[in-house]
């Protein structure tokens, strides 16, 4: 996956909007938006590090995603199944209304426990 897809995935997992991430990182929201929209667009190292820290991922994850063995091993150390992250990765490809429907289903399932 590309940087923009990995950034979207990390933001989704942290449930952060572009504006929220901009406030946390002190990176202009328009700049973050460009990283999200433009495939192949890479931030300078200092901004990539700020994004990674804010999203609790490594810069390696933002660049390589799950294609890096070290990223998969890091997830396993956190005791979270890699499958959860792969599902989240797939969900980043959904349209907003589809994603909203999935979130609703998950919320209903959580309430049932």
C-alpha positions in Angstrom: 0.0 0.0 0.0 1.0 3.6 -0.5 1.7 6.3 2.1 -1.7 7.9 1.6 -3.5 4.6 2.2 -1.4 3.7 5.2 -2.0 7.2 6.7 -5.8 6.8 6.1 -5.7 3.4 7.8 -3.8 4.7 10.9 -6.2 7.7 11.2 -9.1 5.3 11.0 -7.7 3.1 13.7 -7.2 6.1 15.9 -10.6 7.6 14.9 -9.0 10.9 14.0 -10.2 13.4 11.4 -7.8 15.4 9.3 -8.5 18.5 11.4 -7.9 16.6 14.7 -4.6 15.2 13.3 -3.6 18.7 12.2 -4.1 20.1 15.7 -2.2 17.2 17.3 0.7 17.4 14.9 0.8 21.2 14.2 0.8 20.3 10.5 -1.6 22.3 8.3 -4.8 20.4 7.6 -4.5 21.2 3.9 -1.0 19.6 3.9 -2.4 16.4 5.6 -5.3 16.4 3.1 -2.8 16.5 0.3 -0.9 13.5 1.7 -4.2 11.6 2.0 -5.3 12.4 -1.6 -2.1 12.2 -3.6 -0.7 8.7 -4.2 3.1 8.8 -3.9 3.1 12.1 -2.0 5.5 11.8 0.9 6.1 14.3 3.7 9.5 15.4 4.8 11.0 13.2 7.5 10.1 15.7 10.3 6.4 15.7 9.4 6.4 11.9 8.8 7.7 11.5 12.4 5.1 13.8 13.8 2.3 11.9 12.0 3.7 8.6 13.2 3.9 9.7 16.8 0.4 11.1 16.8 -1.0 8.0 15.3 1.0 5.6 17.5 2.6 3.9 14.5 6.1 3.8 13.1 7.3 5.8 10.1 8.0 2.4 8.6 4.3 1.5 8.9 3.3 4.8 7.1 5.7 4.1 4.3 5.4 0.3 4.0 2.2 -0.7 5.8 1.8 -4.4 6.4 4.3 -5.2 3.7 7.0 -4.9 6.4 7.7 -8.0 8.5 8.7 -5.8 11.4 5.3 -4.1 11.3 3.5 -7.4 11.5 5.7 -8.5 14.4 5.1 -5.2 16.2 1.3 -5.8 16.0 1.7 -9.3 17.3 3.6 -8.0 20.3 0.6 -5.7 21.0 -1.5 -8.9 21.2 -3.9 -7.7 18.5 -4.6 -10.1 15.7 -3.1 -8.9 12.4 -6.5 -9.8 10.8 -8.1 -6.8 12.7 -5.7 -4.5 11.0 -6.2 -6.1 7.6 -9.9 -5.6 8.0 -9.3 -2.0 8.9 -7.1 -1.7 5.8 -10.0 -3.0 3.7 -12.4 -0.6 5.4 -10.4 2.4 4.3 -11.5 1.6 0.7 -15.2 1.9 1.6 -17.3 4.9 0.8 -18.4 7.2 3.7 -21.9 5.8 3.8 -20.7 2.2 3.7 -18.2 2.9 6.5 -21.0 4.5 8.5 -23.1 1.4 8.1 -20.2 -0.8 9.3 -19.7 1.4 12.3 -23.4 1.2 13.2 -23.2 -2.6 13.0 -20.2 -2.7 15.3 -21.8 -0.4 17.8 -24.9 -2.6 17.9 -22.7 -5.6 18.4 -20.8 -3.9 21.3 -24.1 -3.0 23.0 -25.2 -6.6 22.8 -22.3 -7.9 24.9 
